[in-house]
Amino acid sequence: MIRKTALVTLLFFVLTAATAFSAPAVPAKRQSANELDTSAVSAVLMDENGTVLFEKDPHKRLPPASVTKIMTLLLTVEAIEQGRINLDDEVYASENAWRQGGSQIWLEPGEKMTVKEMLTAVAVVSANDAAVALMEHIYGNEQAAVEAMNKRAEALGLANTHFNNVNGLPTSDHYMSAYDAALIAKEAITHPLYMDMCGIKEAWLRDGKNWLVNTNKLLWWYKGADGLKTGWTEEAKYCFVGTAKRDGLRLISAVFATPEPRSHLRESMKLLDWGFANFAAVPIVTQGTVVERLKVNKGIEKEIQLVAAQNLNLIVGKGQNKNLQKKIVADSSVNAPVAEGQKCGELIVIKEGKEIGKVDLIAEKAVPKASLMRIFQDMIINMFTIAK
């Protein structure tokens, strides 16, 4: 069975790759959002800040097929980041995982692989059995994992998403909107391990016996593409959530229920092409850059530096990056103790009187409260300084 799987996978890759590389490149046209059309039933194009650039029935609840696994992958990566599991932990396949149909790596009951191998199988070939095995390893059983997925969806503010399994195989009461899928992708791109796994083009399992080739062909076809997830079932049709970055601009495209094979990839590229042709990223500040200094009252230090909590890149229409104003909103001083990373203000970007972006300003380091003796000494020094 394993040998046959490798041959089928190889044949599929050769055929799809030949089709992809023979397709002529179509230059992006400068057109407005109203002129842009897609065969997807539901679609969204947004930037990494969550700004929606194009939408078509974005909140429609639809079966997401394997796009479901963008949440499965997110919970797994977060569990690794939190130290709850490690990449080299051994995961044993249950009978429940073995029973899964659709895309799989044909796990046998009791077969073991590392978390990294299982994660690779989910990210690269959308393995339903590996997704179940991973979630059971983290949460104990699939139902507990589904509850965790729905809880995480609620935390992300997803109003039109509900999970009933961990891999997207057809089931009742299991749906997602294109907008919600894009929001999960927006969170996913902030996790380096997530992006590393989704960017794997090919990998080997079982000591080189199984060759895995990524179902996301944009990794080969599209400049700047580095994620995320394809999906298909008879009910859901063809779905895709993808992301690409060019010249500092990262875009996220989500298309649901496109009609025929590869149409989900084609429609996603159409949206991305339009986005890159019409918008540009304007770097405002990078994470960790010192933006302001604040006076510290009653601290062992009299001043603290405020740094940007994260990168801030704004997306604007090409040629419309003029008249941007930066405004710092912060108190004139802060009372000790100050914790490292404590929010002490905001950097706000304004264009034509409207706020178009902002980033938190946080304390670069901790400043403990000074002793009473130190505070008294500072008061005396200040008194003499004023007197002069």
Buried (B, 14 or more C-beta within 10 A) or exposed (E): EEEEBBEEBEEEBEEBBEEBEEEEEEEBEEEEBEEBEBBBBBBBBBBBBEBBBBBBBBEBBBBBBBBBBBBBBBBBBBBBEEEEBEEEBEBBBBEBBBEBEBBBBBBEEEBEBBBBBBBBBBBBBBBBBBBBBBBBBBBEEBBEBBEBBBEBBEEBEBEBBBBBBBBBBBEEEBBBBBBBBBBBBBBBBEBEBBBEBBBBEEBEBBEEEBBBBBBBBBBBBBEBBBBBBBBBBEEBBBBBBBBBBBEEBBBBBBBBBBEEEBBBBBBBBBBBBBBBEBBBBBEBBEEEBEBBEBEBBBBBEBEBBBBBBEBBBBBBEEEEBEEBEBEEEBEEBBEBBBEEEBEBBBBBBBBEEEEBBBBBBBBBEBBEBBEEEEBEEBEEEEEEEEEE
